[in-house]
Amino acid sequence: MERVSTAVWQGDGKTGSGALSLQSGVLKDQPYSFNSRFIDPAGKAGTNPEELLAAAHAGCFAMALAFKLAAAGFKPRQLRARATVKMGMIDGEQAITGIDLDVQADVPGIDAPKLQAIAEDAKSHCPLSKALAATPIGLTAALGPA
């Protein structure tokens, strides 16, 4: 299986702009720029690579957790996963300094320690977590309506 996304950038890094498109068509020519990536705190100026990475990681982790819960005999009603990609400066350059995964899980019959253990296992087997292994990834799993 292969998935393809494209980025087209015009101009320099600070004043230029680009557009992102996904193979699925969910995003087509979605604008992004320096401002949407580093300046606009509300994220309303367009998307950015870190936002897309966070969405992909949250989705991948939620699915991995659903599989791990089912294998352990639990049937989740709903999993609400959130990934927060943190940016900062490392050696004078912008870098991803960490990712926090948070999941709110509505899973009948499970207790909090078991959920945390299964969530840790899911995190370690999630393909995106594996790809991002050089980045510190935190995890919080909580029970309750998602």
Contacts in CASP RR format, 6 or more apart in sequence:
PFRMAT RR
TARGET T0000
AUTHOR 0000-0000-0000
METHOD contacts of the structure
MODEL  1
MERVSTAVWQGDGKTGSGALSLQSGVLKDQPYSFNSRFIDPAGKAGTNPE
ELLAAAHAGCFAMALAFKLAAAGFKPRQLRARATVKMGMIDGEQAITGID
LDVQADVPGIDAPKLQAIAEDAKSHCPLSKALAATPIGLTAALGPA
3 23 0 8 1.000
4 23 0 8 1.000
5 20 0 8 1.000
5 21 0 8 1.000
5 22 0 8 1.000
5 23 0 8 1.000
6 20 0 8 1.000
6 21 0 8 1.000
7 18 0 8 1.000
7 19 0 8 1.000
7 20 0 8 1.000
7 32 0 8 1.000
8 18 0 8 1.000
8 19 0 8 1.000
9 16 0 8 1.000
9 17 0 8 1.000
9 18 0 8 1.000
10 16 0 8 1.000
10 17 0 8 1.000
10 18 0 8 1.000
11 17 0 8 1.000
13 34 0 8 1.000
14 34 0 8 1.000
15 34 0 8 1.000
16 33 0 8 1.000
16 34 0 8 1.000
17 31 0 8 1.000
17 32 0 8 1.000
17 33 0 8 1.000
18 31 0 8 1.000
18 32 0 8 1.000
18 33 0 8 1.000
19 29 0 8 1.000
19 30 0 8 1.000
19 31 0 8 1.000
19 32 0 8 1.000
20 27 0 8 1.000
20 29 0 8 1.000
20 30 0 8 1.000
20 32 0 8 1.000
20 47 0 8 1.000
20 52 0 8 1.000
21 27 0 8 1.000
21 28 0 8 1.000
21 29 0 8 1.000
21 30 0 8 1.000
22 28 0 8 1.000
27 47 0 8 1.000
30 46 0 8 1.000
30 47 0 8 1.000
31 45 0 8 1.000
31 46 0 8 1.000
31 47 0 8 1.000
32 46 0 8 1.000
32 47 0 8 1.000
32 48 0 8 1.000
32 49 0 8 1.000
33 45 0 8 1.000
33 46 0 8 1.000
35 45 0 8 1.000
36 43 0 8 1.000
36 45 0 8 1.000
36 46 0 8 1.000
36 47 0 8 1.000
36 48 0 8 1.000
37 48 0 8 1.000
37 49 0 8 1.000
37 50 0 8 1.000
38 87 0 8 1.000
38 94 0 8 1.000
39 45 0 8 1.000
40 46 0 8 1.000
43 51 0 8 1.000
50 85 0 8 1.000
50 87 0 8 1.000
50 96 0 8 1.000
51 85 0 8 1.000
53 83 0 8 1.000
53 85 0 8 1.000
53 96 0 8 1.000
54 83 0 8 1.000
54 84 0 8 1.000
54 85 0 8 1.000
54 99 0 8 1.000
55 83 0 8 1.000
56 128 0 8 1.000
57 83 0 8 1.000
57 85 0 8 1.000
57 99 0 8 1.000
57 101 0 8 1.000
57 126 0 8 1.000
57 128 0 8 1.000
57 129 0 8 1.000
57 132 0 8 1.000
58 81 0 8 1.000
58 82 0 8 1.000
58 83 0 8 1.000
58 101 0 8 1.000
59 81 0 8 1.000
59 83 0 8 1.000
60 126 0 8 1.000
60 127 0 8 1.000
60 128 0 8 1.000
60 129 0 8 1.000
61 81 0 8 1.000
61 83 0 8 1.000
61 101 0 8 1.000
61 103 0 8 1.000
61 122 0 8 1.000
61 123 0 8 1.000
61 126 0 8 1.000
61 128 0 8 1.000
61 129 0 8 1.000
62 79 0 8 1.000
62 80 0 8 1.000
62 81 0 8 1.000
62 103 0 8 1.000
64 122 0 8 1.000
64 123 0 8 1.000
64 125 0 8 1.000
64 126 0 8 1.000
64 127 0 8 1.000
64 129 0 8 1.000
65 76 0 8 1.000
65 79 0 8 1.000
65 81 0 8 1.000
65 103 0 8 1.000
65 105 0 8 1.000
65 118 0 8 1.000
65 119 0 8 1.000
65 122 0 8 1.000
66 76 0 8 1.000
66 79 0 8 1.000
67 122 0 8 1.000
68 118 0 8 1.000
68 119 0 8 1.000
68 121 0 8 1.000
68 122 0 8 1.000
68 125 0 8 1.000
69 75 0 8 1.000
69 76 0 8 1.000
69 105 0 8 1.000
69 107 0 8 1.000
69 110 0 8 1.000
69 118 0 8 1.000
70 76 0 8 1.000
72 114 0 8 1.000
72 118 0 8 1.000
74 107 0 8 1.000
74 108 0 8 1.000
74 109 0 8 1.000
74 110 0 8 1.000
74 118 0 8 1.000
75 107 0 8 1.000
75 108 0 8 1.000
76 105 0 8 1.000
76 106 0 8 1.000
76 107 0 8 1.000
77 106 0 8 1.000
77 107 0 8 1.000
77 108 0 8 1.000
77 146 0 8 1.000
78 105 0 8 1.000
78 106 0 8 1.000
78 145 0 8 1.000
78 146 0 8 1.000
79 103 0 8 1.000
79 104 0 8 1.000
79 105 0 8 1.000
79 106 0 8 1.000
79 107 0 8 1.000
79 146 0 8 1.000
80 103 0 8 1.000
80 104 0 8 1.000
80 105 0 8 1.000
80 146 0 8 1.000
81 101 0 8 1.000
81 102 0 8 1.000
81 103 0 8 1.000
82 101 0 8 1.000
82 102 0 8 1.000
82 103 0 8 1.000
83 99 0 8 1.000
83 100 0 8 1.000
83 101 0 8 1.000
83 102 0 8 1.000
84 99 0 8 1.000
84 100 0 8 1.000
84 102 0 8 1.000
85 96 0 8 1.000
85 98 0 8 1.000
85 99 0 8 1.000
86 96 0 8 1.000
86 97 0 8 1.000
86 98 0 8 1.000
86 99 0 8 1.000
86 100 0 8 1.000
87 94 0 8 1.000
87 95 0 8 1.000
87 96 0 8 1.000
87 97 0 8 1.000
88 94 0 8 1.000
88 95 0 8 1.000
88 96 0 8 1.000
88 97 0 8 1.000
89 95 0 8 1.000
90 97 0 8 1.000
96 135 0 8 1.000
97 135 0 8 1.000
97 136 0 8 1.000
98 135 0 8 1.000
98 136 0 8 1.000
98 137 0 8 1.000
98 138 0 8 1.000
99 132 0 8 1.000
99 135 0 8 1.000
99 136 0 8 1.000
99 137 0 8 1.000
99 138 0 8 1.000
100 137 0 8 1.000
100 138 0 8 1.000
100 139 0 8 1.000
100 140 0 8 1.000
101 123 0 8 1.000
101 137 0 8 1.000
101 138 0 8 1.000
101 139 0 8 1.000
101 140 0 8 1.000
102 139 0 8 1.000
102 140 0 8 1.000
102 141 0 8 1.000
102 142 0 8 1.000
103 119 0 8 1.000
103 139 0 8 1.000
103 140 0 8 1.000
103 141 0 8 1.000
103 142 0 8 1.000
104 142 0 8 1.000
104 144 0 8 1.000
104 145 0 8 1.000
104 146 0 8 1.000
105 115 0 8 1.000
105 119 0 8 1.000
105 141 0 8 1.000
105 142 0 8 1.000
105 143 0 8 1.000
105 144 0 8 1.000
105 146 0 8 1.000
106 143 0 8 1.000
106 144 0 8 1.000
106 145 0 8 1.000
106 146 0 8 1.000
107 115 0 8 1.000
107 143 0 8 1.000
110 118 0 8 1.000
110 143 0 8 1.000
111 143 0 8 1.000
112 141 0 8 1.000
112 142 0 8 1.000
112 143 0 8 1.000
115 141 0 8 1.000
115 142 0 8 1.000
115 143 0 8 1.000
116 139 0 8 1.000
116 141 0 8 1.000
119 139 0 8 1.000
119 141 0 8 1.000
120 139 0 8 1.000
123 129 0 8 1.000
123 137 0 8 1.000
123 138 0 8 1.000
123 139 0 8 1.000
124 130 0 8 1.000
129 137 0 8 1.000
END
